[in-house]
Amino acid sequence: MTQPGLSFIGYQRSTGKDHAFQAINPSTGDSLEPTFFAATPAEVERAAQLAHRAFLNYKNASGAKKAAFLRSIADNIDSKLDTIVERATAETGLPEMRIKGETARTTGQLRLFASLVEEGSWVNARIDTALPDRQPLPKPDVRCMLRPMGPVVVFGASNFPMAFSVAGGDTASALAAGCPVIVKAHHSHPGTASIVAEAILEAARGQGLPEGIFSMVFGPGRSIGQALVAHPLVKAVGFTGSRAGGQALMKVAFEREVPIPVYAEMSSVNPVFLLPGAFQGDLDALAQGLFGSATLGVGQFCTNPGLVFFEPNATTLLWADKFKAAMAAGDSGIMLNPGIRDAYAEGVESRRGVDGVEASIVPAFPKESGCAVPPTVFEVKAEDFLKQETLAEEIFGPETLLVHTRGETDLLQVAENLEGQLTASVFGSEQDFANNTELISILERKAGRVIFNGFPTGVEVCHSMVHGGPYPALSDGRSTSVGTFAIERFCRLVAFQNAPEAFLPDELRSANPLDIQRLVNGEYSK
Ligand code: NAP
């Protein structure tokens, strides 16, 4: 990459020359060419105006047209795989296999949304036909469906440079819904972001879509990002990152003259409950399973298991020793950037001094070791855990807190005290599950996904996936950011009352020309 890194404002490149920055290779600490520059405030304005104009056209695009666009983006990304792998591995320190896997997930996700909108039933069309002779009042003809909201701003995540970034789930679901997208690129992988932005814009041009269907800006979140969220023509926001970042954007969105929804995926410690039956099988496999999940991607997964609850006895403590031995022997891994490395180091350091907490495995990792960090394990009794709110908070990285519980009361109390989570896992036998229905019922209230005998990392992209959960896992716990339900975040319901056929969208016409599933007078039919 030799060209200066400039934002993409519709089909034009930015002229901005402020806030120069370069990506840093976290493996070496070296800066990577080229230099990137922030978009100007005037360009932010232009991106929003273009997106609004594009929306007036794109909102009426057929499912087939949107599907062709999404598939074309996926094909373009596939054709750039080698360049993506080269740049993304340098910018993130993630291994080639991970970037390849994530790219496949990204294109698979785009194609999944393409199939969804091509089939068409996702709009949830409902028709209640008129009863003009009904007494005492006639019943009107009412028809409703999901319609796109308007331009969406997406904040790419640092920890998924492909699948939750420029063409990730937020962008794919917004474009599928019929909403133009403006991405605020993450400063950690600007080169990767540029390659993907080009793939999207080539597809948009190739499909003859209006300028403004997609833009991508570089620049500080606090100025450029917030200006986008505050812009009156922007109608929704997708975000993955820190709780502080998500909360700041929620505040901006709420304080607008017309507030808009922010779908922010922020923090989750993904509790794991090990019931007695979990220890009846292979203790080594259970220890290795948790070790693999806790250290996957250097712990930089939103579904990383940060809290593990179990009752101490000879067998479970033997298991804990095996887990701790695996963590102690685990290699140091390169974190995504110096900021995330420092946040991990601070989190580990602050936990060390908490009352009742034992630093079981906490090797030194001085600043000179760069972004390389070791796995860490802390231990605490449930009674001490319950006294310190901070112990239930996320330390982003390969850190696990083992919590010793005594009896059902402890178990229910720690579960009840948890914040909203993306996932909650419970390991045990069928009998354990039958004996712990109250625990499982609490976990269903706390988490977006309850997992039986499985670790939380690894999120299947499919129609039924829920990657959400009550606050702070997600700012709006009714939604998901993975899976096809994610499309509904960028839509609103519109009802048409007594509308002439010619003014109805195809999805609501009486003859059902798109042959989609609809609820007509209370009965589902095609
Ligand atoms: P981040 O700091 O929240 O940044 C994410 C994006 O939001 C960036 O584009 C950033 O812009 C922007 N942003 C941050 N604060 C903002 C504010 N006050 N106003 C407007 N925009 C703002 O997240 P990160 O850089 O990915 O990682 C930092 C920490 O977030 C990690 O150490 C970890 O604790 C947490 N994290 C959690 C998850 C999870 O899934 N739970 C995932 C990733 C990160 P800039 O370019 O200006 O920074």
Boltz pocket constraint, residues with backbone or C-beta under 6 A from the ligand:
constraints:
  - pocket:
      binder: B
      contacts: [[A, 155], [A, 156], [A, 157], [A, 158], [A, 159], [A, 184], [A, 185], [A, 186], [A, 187], [A, 219], [A, 220], [A, 221], [A, 222], [A, 223], [A, 225], [A, 226], [A, 240], [A, 241], [A, 242], [A, 243], [A, 244], [A, 245], [A, 246], [A, 248], [A, 249], [A, 265], [A, 266], [A, 267], [A, 268], [A, 300], [A, 301], [A, 302], [A, 303], [A, 339], [A, 340], [A, 343], [A, 344], [A, 394], [A, 395], [A, 396]]
      max_distance: 6.0
